[in-house]
């Protein structure tokens, strides 16, 4: 039986984390443990978690001294999983809860060529979809697929481009082959990055409609003013630099340049310009110090044709880009 380590990252969010753990302790799949990684919390998270661990032999705790972000925090857990010979690692947001069969269905979604198994993530009120997959647009922007659609419109199980790091199962062997989450992302789009890298190396990703979890959107990021804006403007160029194959660099890069600066202008208009500017400057720093060099390695180890990657892309603007869509229609009629 495949072994699984379910990882929950906690940062000053103990009440949400306790609800998440409670749902995971009710899983029908038997061979799993839960590892909570506390990411330098300064509230009462650690003593509460220590008490929980003492009372339950399925729950373990790692205490990071500082906040390493999502990427750094889960990498701590992945190293633990590899050291302790777990077959799979399931990443689960601390502000989410899972149906009892969630893990069992994700385990069944794996196969020889499928290294990442993801499911249906709904909003906490169960009425709308949070995500069924992560997509990458020909405009160079990632986005959660089907977000905001009614829950009963969720697509059937199928292969997808990428998977959300909030409720997804990964083969441990995948990390040994392509590396861990990129800590320069810190948070946001690091899950798209690792999905992209997995696809480039010939590993497929499968979405199972019946693997259901419920997500309280933005519970952590809302605690830090400007956090989402900064991370977005930093990470979008890094994602493009590292992963887009040579044959797609110019068409995607041209569109991304237009969209990036239109979104930047909108951030300035809405009073978030300083966070957007800091993010852009950080992206330049990481481009020269890390991402460009990462690209050489990733693309040199690419095992699938560019046409395959092209077939996985979203051939339109991301759904939330309503302003640019209206502008495009004015000039093209489409």
N, C-alpha and C positions, 0 to 999 in steps of 0.2 A: 504493500500500500504506500502510495506517495506521501511523504511527510511535508508538512507545511508550517512555516513560521509566519504568523500574522503580525504585522508591525503597525503600531499606532504611535504617531509623533505627537507629543504633548508640549505645549508652551503656554503656561498660565491659563489653561483651559480645563481644569480638572473636572468640573461638573459635566461638560460635554464628553470628556474622555471616559468617565465612569459609565455613562449611558452606552457609549460605544462598546466598551469592554463587556458590559452586561449582555448585549446582543450577540457578541462573538462567542461568549461562553455557552450559548444555546445552539451552536452549530451542530447539525446532524452528522457531519463528517467527523471521524474519530481521531485521526492521527495529525494533530496540530497543537501548537503552543502559541501563546500570545506574548509578544515582546513590546513593552511600552518604552519608548525612548524619550526621556524628559530632556528637552532642549534648553537647559539653563533657566528653568522657571524660577521666578522670585515670589510667587504666591505660596499657598500651602500645598501645592501639588505633590511634592516629593514625600513628605511624611504620610500623606493619605495613600499614595501609591505603594509605599513601603509596607504599610499595614495590609493592603490588599494582597500583595505578593506573599506575605507571611501566612495569609489565610487560604491561598489558592495555589496549588502546585502546577497549574497550567499557565500562570501569569508570571512573567519575568520583567525585570526593570534594568535599564541602563541609564545612568545619569551623566549627561554632558554638562561640562562646567559653564559653557556659553551657548548662545543660540547659533547653531550652525546652519540655519535655514532648513528648508525641506530637503534639499539635495544632500547636504552634509549630514543631517540627522538620520535619514534613511540609509545612507552609506554606512553609518555606524552599525545599523542593524544587519545590513547585507554581509558585512565582514563577520558578524556574529553567526549568521546563518551558514556561511561557508565553513567557518571554523568548526561548527557543530553538525555538519553534514546534513542539513535540511535539503530536500530535493527542490523545494519551491519557497518563494517569499511572496506573501500577499501584503500589499500596501493598502492601508485603510485610514481614511481621514478620521481624526478624533471627533469631528462634528457630524459624523454619519452613524447610522445604525443599519444592521444587515438582517435580511430574512434568514431563517434558520437553515435553508438549503444553499445559501449563497456560495460558501466555500466548496461544497460538494459539486455543484454545477460547474464552477470554474475549473476545478481539478479535472472533471470529465471533458472540458473543452480543450485540454492540451493534447498534443500528438507529436509525432516525430518531427514535423516541420513547424508546428505551432508552439512558440516559446512564450507567448503572452496571451493570457485569457482574461477578458473583461466582461462586464455585464451592464445591466440597465440601472443607471443611477437616477433616481427620482428626487424631487424636492421633498422636504420633510413633511409637507401636507399631503403628499402622494398624488397630487393633481396634475403636476407638470413634469416634464423631463428635464433633468439637469444635464445629462450627457448619455449618449449611447456609444460614443467613440470620440477620438480627437482627429480632426481633419486638418489638412494643409492645403491652402488655396494657391492657385496659380498667381495670386497677388502677393504671395510670400507671407501670408498671415495665417496662423493656426486658429482654430476655434472648436468649441465643443459641439458635436453634431447633434442636431434636433433639440437644442436647448430652448425651452419655453413652449415647446409643443405639448399637446395634451398627452397624458400618460397612456391612454388607450390607443394612441397612434404610433407607439414604439415599433420600430421595424423588426422583422424576424431575424433570427440568428444568422450571422454571416461573417465573412472576412472583412476587416476594416483596416484603415491606414494606421491608426494609433489608438492608445488607451490612456485613460486618465489615471494619474498616480493616486487618486483618491479612493479607488476601490478596484484593484486589479492584481492578478496573480502572475508572477514571473518565474520561469525556470531559473534556478540558481546557476545552472551551467551557462545561461545567457550572459550573466555578468562576468563570468570567467573568460568568456570569449570576446565580448565587445567593450568591457569596462563598466564602471559604475556610473551613477548619475553624475552629471557635470556640476561641480560645486560652484563654478563661476556664475551659474544661473541663480543660485541661492533659493529662489522660489519663482514659480510661474514658467511654464513651457519646458521645464526639465523633463517632464513625462513625454512631451512631443519629441524632444531631442532623442531620448533613448528609444522611442518607438521608431523614429526615422533611421537611427543607426541599426536597429534590429532588422528593419526591412532591407536596408542596403547590404546587410551581411547574409541575407537569404532566410531570415526567420519571419514567419507569418504571425498575424495577430487575429484572434477570433473573438467576436462578440456573441454572448449568449443572452438572449432576451429574458430568460427565466432566472438569471442570477441577479437578484434585485437588492439594492440598498437605497437608503434615503439620506439625503445630504442637506445640512443646514448651511446654505451658501454664505461664504465670506466671513464666517465667525472669527477666524484668526486675523485675516488681512485688514479687517475694519479697525483693529486696535492700533494701527500705525498710520498716521496721516501721510498721504502721498506714496505709500508703499507700492500699491498696485501700478500706479503710473510710472514710477521709477523703474520697477522690475520689467514692465512691458517694453519701455523704450531701450532698456539695456539688452534684453534677451532676444527680441525679434531679430536684430541683425546677427547675433551670435548663432541662432538657429539656422538662418540662411547660409551664413559663411561656412559652417561645418558640414552641412548635409546635402545641399542642393547639388546634384551632379553637373558636370561641365556642360552637357548639352542643354541644360535648363537654366543655366546661370543668367544669361542675358534676358530672355523673355520674362522670367520671374523677377529678376533684379530690377528691370525697368519699371514694372508695375509696382514693386515694393517701394521703390524710391518715391513714386508719386503718392502712394497711399500713406507711407510713413510720415511724410512731411505735411500732408493734409491732416492727419491725426495729431501731429505735433502742433499745428496751428490751432486746432480745436482745443488742445490741452491748455495752450496759452490763453485762449479766449475764456476758458472756464476757470482760470486762476491756478492751474496746476503746471504752469510753464517751467517753474524752477525745478520741479521733480522730473519733468520730461527732459530738460536740458542736462541734468545730472545723469540721467539714464543714458542719453546719447553719448555723452563724454565717457561714461564708463564702458560703453560698448566699443568705443575706439581703443581704449586701453586694453580691453580683453582681446580685441581683434589682433593686435600686434604682439601681445604677450602670451596668448594661449590659443585662441580659436583658429587662427590661420594655420598653426602648426598641427592642431587637432585635425583640421581638414585634410592635410596631406596624408595622415595615417588612415583616416576613415575612408577616403576615396580610393586609396591604394589597396584597401582590403575589401572593396565593393565586389560582390559576387553575383549581382543581378544586373540585367541590362537596364539602361536608362529608360527605355520604353515601358518597362514594368513599373518603375517608380512613377512615370508620367501617368500611367493608367490608374494610379491610386489617388491622384490629386483631385481637388474640388475645382471644377471648371467654371468658377464664377467668383464674384466678390463674397467675402464672408457675410452671412445673413445680417449681422448687426451694422454693416456699413451702409446704412440707408441714405446718408447724405451724398456719398459718392455715387451711389446707384442712381439717385435722382439727377445728379449732374451729368452722368453718362447718358442717361435717357434723353436729356435735353439736347445733346449733341449728336447722338447716334439713333435715337428713337427706340433703343433696346434696353 
